[in-house]
Amino acid sequence: MIMEHGRSAVDNLRDALKGDDIIVAPGVLDPISALIAAQVGFKALYFSGGGFANSLGLPDLGMTTMSECIQAVSYIVDRVKLPLIVDVDTGFGEAVNVMRTVRGLERLDVAGLHIEDQLMPKKCGQLSGKQVVGMGEMVKKIVAAKDSSRKGIVVIARTDAREVEGMDAAIERAKAYARAGADMIFPEALESVDEFKEFAKKVHVPLLANMTEFGKSPYIKVNEFWRMGYKVVIFPMAAFRASLKTMEETYVELKRSGSQEGMLDRMMTREDIYNLIDYYSYESFDSRSAGAAARFLKSR
C-alpha cells in the first residue's frame, strides 16, 4: 500500500521504494482515467509526455510546454490522491527551466518526475533516430532538479543512450546520473530480458522499467521485473491506446449502422460513471446548499 492519508505523495512514494514490493504505475492522462485506475486498485500513477502530446493531436517531439503539462497534471492530482510520476521530457529547456518545472510540480504534490537525456527535438524513446546530449549537460539538469527541490520530489533520470551509443555507454551514463543525485534510473528501450538483467546487475540504484507496446522492448510481466530487481514498472500508453481503438470502432459503428446499440456492451454505463465521479455527493451538496439558502432567506 503506497498511499497513506495525511502524508505527502513524495513521502508515500519514497516509503514504497524502500519496501519489498514492486510499484506498478499505469498511464493516466486526465482525472477520469486516474479515478478508474484508483478504483481498480493501483497505488501509483504515471503521466506520459508522449501520451499527453498525442491526446492533443501532436507528435511526441517535445512540442508540449511546461505550463501545459503542469495544468494537465493539476487536474489529476486535484481528484486522485495517489503518488503520480510525471514525464517532463527533457525538462522543458535547460537547467534553469528544470528548476521551474520541479517547483511547479512540487506545488501540486507530485511524487516524482523523470527527465531524459535526449537532444531536442526529442522522440519517443522506442523509435530509432534519437540523439542524446553530452553526459555533462544531463548531469547539470539532474543537479538542478535536486538543488531546486524543496519537498524532496523523486528525481528519475532516463537515459536513451542504449539505442544511440550502446549498452555500455547507457550503463556508464546511468552510474554518472546516480552519482549526480538521481533517485532512480530509467533505462529506455532495452531490447531483451538479458539487457534488463544486465542493467540491474550493474546499476545499483532503484530502477524503473517501461513496459510500453509496439516498441523495441519485449513484453515482460511485472513479476519478472520484480525478480530482476526493478522497483517501478510503468504502462504509459496501454489504456490510452485501447480507448482510442474503442473510440474508432464506435465511430465506425455509428457511421455504418446509424446507431450505437451494437456498442453498448463496450460502454461504461451512466450509473457506473456517476458512481466513479461521486456524482450523488455533488447532488446532495447542492440540495443542502439550496435548503440552507432557503432557511436564511426565510429568517429575514
Secondary structure as GFF3:
##gff-version 3
##sequence-region A 1 300
A	DSSP	alpha_helix	9	18	.	.	.	ID=ss1
A	DSSP	beta_strand	23	26	.	.	.	ID=ss2
A	DSSP	alpha_helix	31	40	.	.	.	ID=ss3
A	DSSP	beta_strand	45	47	.	.	.	ID=ss4
A	DSSP	alpha_helix	49	55	.	.	.	ID=ss5
A	DSSP	alpha_helix	66	79	.	.	.	ID=ss6
A	DSSP	beta_strand	84	87	.	.	.	ID=ss7
A	DSSP	alpha_helix	95	106	.	.	.	ID=ss8
A	DSSP	beta_strand	112	116	.	.	.	ID=ss9
A	DSSP	alpha_helix	135	148	.	.	.	ID=ss10
A	DSSP	beta_strand	154	159	.	.	.	ID=ss11
A	DSSP	alpha_helix	161	165	.	.	.	ID=ss12
A	DSSP	alpha_helix	167	179	.	.	.	ID=ss13
A	DSSP	beta_strand	184	187	.	.	.	ID=ss14
A	DSSP	alpha_helix	193	202	.	.	.	ID=ss15
A	DSSP	beta_strand	208	210	.	.	.	ID=ss16
A	DSSP	alpha_helix	222	228	.	.	.	ID=ss17
A	DSSP	beta_strand	232	235	.	.	.	ID=ss18
A	DSSP	alpha_helix	238	257	.	.	.	ID=ss19
A	DSSP	three_ten_helix	261	266	.	.	.	ID=ss20
A	DSSP	alpha_helix	270	276	.	.	.	ID=ss21
A	DSSP	alpha_helix	279	298	.	.	.	ID=ss22
###
